[in-house]
Amino acid sequence: MALWTMIFRKMAKNRWLQLNLWFGLTICVALFSSMPLYSHAILQRTLFKELQQQQIDSNIYPGLLRVSTSISGGREFDMLRSQIAKADTYMKNAPERLGLDSQSYLMMRATQSFRVLPANATEREAKEMTINGSIRTVSDLENRVHLIDGRMPDQKRSDGVYEALVTQKYLIDLKRDLGQEFIYTNKDNGKKIRILLVGLIETKENNGYDQFNVEYYNSSFYIPYDQFQHDFVQNESILKLSVLMWQYSLNYQQINIDSIESFLAQNAAINNYFNMRLGIASVEMPAKTSIATFIEKKEKLDIMLWSLYSPVMFMLAFYLYMAANLIIDRQKTEISVLRSRGASRWQIMSVFAAESIILGVLALAVGPFIGIYFTKILGASSGFLEFVQRSSLPVAMNSTSYKIAALAVVGSIILILVPAFLATRISIVGHKQQLARSNKMSFWHKTFIDIVLLGISIYLLVGFNQRLDQLKELALDPNAIQVDPLLFFMPAIFSLGCGLFALRIYPWFIKLIFWLGKRWWTPALYSTLLQISRSSSQYLTIKVFLIMTIAMGLFSANAARTINGNMEDKIHYTTGSDIQLSIHWDNDAPPPPPPGGAPGAPAEDPSGIAAPKRVSYTEPPFITMTELAGVETAARVFKKDDAHFSSDGGEDVTTLYGIDTFDFGRVAWMRDGLLNYPINSYLNLIASDPKAVLISRSIADKYKVKPGDRISANWSGLDYTGFIVYGIIDYWPGWNPLPVGGVSEENDSNVQKPNLIVGHLSYIQNHLALEPYQVWIKLKEGAASKLIYDDLVKKEVPVEEMIDANQQLIRSKNDPFRLAINGVMTLGFVISMMISFFGFLLFWVLTLAGRTLQYGILRAMGISFLQIIGMLLSEQALTSGAAVLIGVFIGNGVSDMFVPLFQLSFNASEQVPPFEIVRQLSDYMQLYGVVGFMLTIGLAVLGIRISRMKITQALKLGEE
């Protein structure tokens, strides 16, 4: 009990230090626990979004489960009846096995198809009428159909006549009206079935969950379910059963990411159960395809989260170590005294372990709930340091979060105990010797850890860049690279190595400044320079800490801006403008052949060889496109992907663009720096000559074509037309210059690169052919896409295809990987700034407390309070200020070197324009603002403490 009393008194005495340590532990626990929470929540929301989008695109309810099977012959009726009863029971329990609630359930049964004749059929009708039908039923029939005319069937009728419902189309095919009777006669035994038409039906419009359409089964006589079950399932009839169907509408919003594997396993079990059990079976579950991809997505997202979190974890670990080290430094005298009085190292360690465990338990109690808050912040981010009012993520604590949080606490406690363990080795004499030798070289520099860290990170980076270059050259998928997990720690390792190396040189720089102005420095500045140059190791911890937090904060900001910018640039470049439209052109092309049918025979030339017919097109009025609501400018862009060109150097396949130079320059999007000159300069270059064209670098290099040369181009069925080369380009809006992966040339040393020719649309139409072109549209400032959508419907424009860059940007922002990047980078930046503030205050408050005697003596010597503040200000500028500047330089360098790691998130064959580092001035301003606020608050706190310092108390402390 006495030990615990001592521990609590000790913690109370150092409550502010313990509070800082608890703060670091809590943030660490929150960060670690938020990882599985965020991964689960973002994938859960994305799954719902994808299933909802699937419903919009295909008009099929995602929770649909439909099992249908034919009934094969050759089995006894009793056995068939038993198997159907077992199948009914099996499907009745399907929702429970899948773990989802049923919103709707129906069963549909049908007999074999048979020939029916009206009871009053004429002799001619009896010979020529070939109308087939089947008796069909669906459970709860009266609530699933809408009665247009007539009445519902009476299933209690006892004269053997089946009262049935039919659709309007089938009634027309039967050529009779309601109230007429139809007869089926079995050829083998002559038995008859009589059917009376009593009602006309259609599908109920408000039957959204059922996905059941009576019109789909037009050739059917619908009778009540119980009647069908009694006469055709429970008892044998002259009509055999042909089809059984069970259909559920399940609540897909209950699908949980954690139960995906179980869900897919149950789907496979349903397939296996019905496989040839009754006949040929089909199991439809539209959500299965989307759900199956989420296992792979979860693995990829977990890897990305670890890569994004790793720099933040590194900083938190450094903060915890620094805080623990500062606390232990303050207690080294006490520890050495206890050691000199006989206390063992393990007894002292048990005290610190007890303190750490208490703090760890408190952090574990609070941290996971802060982790939930972190997760909600991550879910609300739409960009780096950008938040939107979207529905909150479905976050719930789970066992995985607590396990990871507990592991984080254990790891943090071990990290905190390392300085305590090292301190217990020193006796009181050794401790006093250390205090007297405070200017000796630090452990980091004596062991050349900075050089080792730089060497490791540069070695890994060079190896990675070599593999990345190969990936780009071959346009392979990023998964082709085997990534070393250590790569994701490289930014933090490199920052630490650079920071330590800079601080190895920095004391010499301070000594140089001191020596140059030795005769002119004021007493305050003289004292500061002397203090910093002689006690450089004393400031090492805070300087390394500030360098790390600033560098990692900038890395987070630049990485997020770069990834967002490149994703958006890719969408803009691929689309070429705000909207791409393909409009239907009237033509004389023959209709497509029916399924299984042969196409019409082509015309033949005199030689007897079949020649494809040229299709003639009628161009719709382009003025309609320019007058659409919300349109600022529209341009005609003809694009032929399978054109051919011929030059003196050879011939090849090419993509041919036909444009109106003036309109194209107003609508096209192009990132600066992709071309040697602005895109409008190239358009002006070819504007004056109708034959002028621009060619891609691939044509120029491979076929030795240069400006001024003549080339010819055509496509299938046309003669070559001549052009004159005016310029060579590397990129063009909407064109991908990267090779198709894996397609190599004869020597296998190069990869086949796409070719491009850009010419005048009018010249191509007049000398080659008039074929459909795309309409590229630039919207007015602030105009929403809905404006143009509504106007297209209003003017009945026959749109065949539309690509909207704004909608693609919205989908991109909701991508789980982009949400993870923006959220974690934002969180990393905020945590970096937060812990740098607390770490800064902690260090300087403890430093000031340790130098009370020094400041007291200076005041007693006549140094004024303002001069003391000046000393602090210069000391801050030469330590913290210098560390911030070094951190900014290192952060920029780390961004240039390591942000390209995130190219692994992109497909190399689709990453156009090329990956480019993006920096935003506002991030730097926010960083400088936080640092300025931190220094100001720190100086204010230190100034207040110095103003309250009593000279007599300091001198008395010196006497003691």
Protein Blocks (a to p, Z undefined) as FASTA:
>chain_A
ZZmmmmmmmmmmmmmmmmmmmmmmmmmmmmmmmmmmmmmmmmmmmmmmmmmmmmmmnopa
fkbccddddddehiafklmmmmmmmmmmmmmmmmmmnopacfbdcddddddddddddfkl
cfklmmmmccdcdddddehkllmcccfbhcdddfkbcnhpacddddfklmmmnopaehia
cddddfklopacddddfbdcdddfklmmnopafklmmmacdddfklmmmmmmmpccfbdc
fbdcddddddfklpcfklmmmmmmmmmmmmmmmgoklmccddddfklmmmmmmmmmmmmm
mmmmmmmmmmmmmmmmmmmmmmmmmmmmmmmmmmmmmmmnopafklmmmmmmmmmmmmmm
mmmmmmmmmmmmmmmmmmmpgbehiacddddddddddfklmmmmmmmmmmmmmmmmmmmm
mmmmpcfklmmmmmmmmmbccfklmnommmmmmmmmmmmmmmmmmmmmmmmmnopafklp
ccdfklmmmmmmmmmmmmmmmmmmmmmmmmmmmmmmmmmpcfklmmmmmmmmmmmmmmmm
mmmmmmmmmmmmmmmmmmmmmmmmmmmmmmmmmnopabdcddddddfbdcdddehiacdd
ddddfkopacddddddddddfklmmmpghiabdcdddddfkbccddfkbccddddddddf
klmmmmpccdehkambdfklmmmmmmmpmkbccddfklmmmnopaehiacddddehiacd
ddddfbdcfbdehiafbdcehiacfkomaccddddddddfklmmmmmcccddddddddde
hiafklmmmmmmmnopacfbdcdfklmmmmmmmpmklmmmmmmmmmmmmmmmmmmmmmmm
mmmmmmmmmmmmmmmmmmmnopafklmmmmmmmmmmmmmmmmmmmmmmmmmmmmmmmmmm
mmmmpcfklmccdddddddfklmmmmmmmmmmmmmmmmmmmmmmmmmpcfklmmmmmmZZ
